[in-house]
Amino acid sequence: MIDIRPATSRDSHTLALIGIRSWESAVIGWGENTEAVQTNARNAYHEFCSKHWTRIVLAQDGGAVLGWAAREKLDNNITDLWIDPEHQRKGAGKKLLAALEKDIAKAGYDSVILETHAKNEPAIGFYEHFGYRVVSLSVGYSAGLGQDIQIVKMHRDLGDPPVHERMTT
């Protein structure tokens, strides 16, 4: 059974490794995965997870951590959602997304925004399945990667049920 809980400082190394594995599996074939970019990404995951573990919730099954998600500024922006590749498509992402949406609603926001790489079609499809829509495409500098990347910004009104729920009613 998948449980969601707040991260602790002791989780930070495990969370960074999950983020790195998930990111590496997503960028295969994009042509942007140079050794320098990989090094920058690894450093960025370790730094983020060690400094911002209080902003992270994780999904676990028994003692195994399956993935994690974060709201870096505790606003309505989901900054991270990473599932270990061996645990993808098993429900952890759905539970993490629902937990963050609930926290965002409790904080008084009526919508959620997030960004993902424009080439990350599986992530875009995942979010679209839960009612998110692409609202912009841009190019921005990623300090964590040390290069410009194409970014899609996505949005969902929390008053609207996710698409998969509307289709079943």
C-alpha positions in Angstrom: 0.0 0.0 0.0 1.4 3.4 -1.0 1.6 5.9 1.8 2.4 9.6 1.6 4.4 11.3 4.3 6.6 14.4 4.8 10.3 13.9 4.1 12.8 14.1 6.9 16.5 15.2 6.6 17.5 11.5 6.7 15.6 11.0 3.5 17.5 13.6 1.5 20.1 11.3 -0.1 17.6 8.7 -1.1 15.3 11.4 -2.6 18.2 12.9 -4.6 19.1 9.5 -6.0 15.4 8.9 -7.1 15.3 12.3 -8.7 18.5 11.7 -10.6 17.4 8.2 -11.8 14.0 9.6 -12.9 15.5 12.6 -14.6 18.1 10.4 -16.4 15.4 8.0 -17.7 13.4 10.9 -19.0 16.2 12.7 -20.9 17.5 9.7 -22.8 17.5 10.6 -26.5 17.0 14.3 -26.0 20.5 15.2 -27.0 21.0 17.4 -24.0 22.4 14.8 -21.6 26.1 15.6 -21.8 28.4 14.7 -19.0 28.5 18.4 -17.8 24.7 18.5 -17.7 24.6 15.2 -15.8 27.0 16.5 -13.2 25.0 19.7 -12.9 21.8 17.7 -12.5 23.3 15.4 -9.8 24.6 18.3 -7.9 21.3 20.2 -8.1 19.2 17.2 -6.9 21.5 16.6 -3.9 21.5 20.3 -3.0 17.7 20.7 -3.4 16.9 17.6 -1.3 19.4 18.5 1.4 18.3 22.1 1.7 14.5 21.8 1.0 13.5 18.5 2.5 10.9 20.3 4.6 9.1 21.2 1.3 9.0 17.5 0.1 6.5 14.8 0.5 7.3 11.2 -0.4 5.5 8.1 -1.5 6.5 4.9 0.1 5.4 1.3 0.1 6.5 -0.5 3.3 10.0 0.9 3.8 10.7 1.5 0.1 10.6 5.1 -1.1 9.0 5.2 -4.5 9.1 8.9 -5.4 8.7 12.4 -4.1 7.2 15.8 -4.9 7.8 19.3 -3.8 6.5 22.8 -3.5 9.7 24.8 -3.1 8.0 28.1 -2.0 4.9 26.5 -0.5 2.7 28.4 -3.0 0.5 26.9 -5.7 3.5 25.9 -7.9 4.5 22.2 -7.9 8.2 22.3 -8.6 9.1 18.6 -8.6 7.4 15.2 -9.0 9.8 12.3 -9.4 9.1 8.6 -9.4 11.8 6.0 -9.4 11.7 4.5 -12.9 11.2 1.0 -11.5 8.0 2.2 -9.7 6.5 4.3 -12.4 2.9 3.7 -13.4 2.0 2.0 -10.1 0.0 4.9 -8.5 2.7 6.8 -6.5 2.6 9.8 -8.9 -1.2 10.0 -8.6 -1.1 9.9 -4.8 1.7 12.5 -4.6 -0.1 14.8 -7.0 -3.3 14.5 -5.1 -1.5 15.2 -1.8 0.1 18.4 -3.1 -3.2 19.6 -4.7 -4.9 19.1 -1.3 -2.1 21.1 0.5 -2.4 23.8 -2.1 -6.2 24.0 -1.7 -5.7 24.1 2.1 -3.3 27.0 1.7 -6.1 29.0 0.0 -5.2 28.7 -3.7 -7.8 27.8 -6.3 -5.4 26.6 -9.0 -2.1 24.7 -9.5 0.7 25.6 -11.8 3.8 23.5 -12.8 6.4 23.4 -15.4 8.1 20.5 -17.1 10.5 20.0 -20.0 8.7 20.4 -23.3 10.2 17.1 -24.6 9.0 15.2 -21.5 5.9 13.8 -23.2 5.2 11.1 -20.6 5.1 13.8 -17.9 2.9 16.1 -20.0 0.5 13.2 -20.7 0.4 12.3 -17.0 -0.6 15.8 -16.0 -3.1 16.1 -18.8 -4.7 12.9 -17.6 -5.4 14.7 -14.3 -6.9 17.8 -15.8 -3.8 20.0 -16.4 -3.5 21.9 -19.7 -0.5 23.5 -21.3 -0.8 27.3 -21.1 2.6 28.3 -22.5 5.8 27.2 -24.1 9.0 29.1 -23.5 12.8 28.7 -23.3 14.4 29.4 -20.0 17.8 29.0 -18.4 17.9 26.1 -15.9 20.5 26.9 -13.3 20.4 23.3 -12.1 21.4 22.0 -15.6 23.5 25.0 -16.6 21.7 25.5 -20.0 18.6 26.8 -21.7 15.7 24.3 -21.9 12.3 24.4 -23.5 9.6 24.5 -20.8 5.8 24.0 -20.9 3.8 25.6 -18.2 0.7 23.7 -17.1 -2.4 24.8 -15.1 -5.4 23.2 -13.4 -8.2 24.9 -11.6 -8.8 23.0 -8.4 -12.6 23.5 -8.6 -12.6 21.3 -11.7 -12.4 17.5 -11.2 -9.5 15.9 -12.9 -10.3 14.6 -16.5 -10.2 11.0 -15.5 -12.9 11.6 -12.8 -15.1 13.5 -15.3 -14.9 10.6 -17.8 -16.1 8.0 -15.2 -19.1 10.0 -14.0 
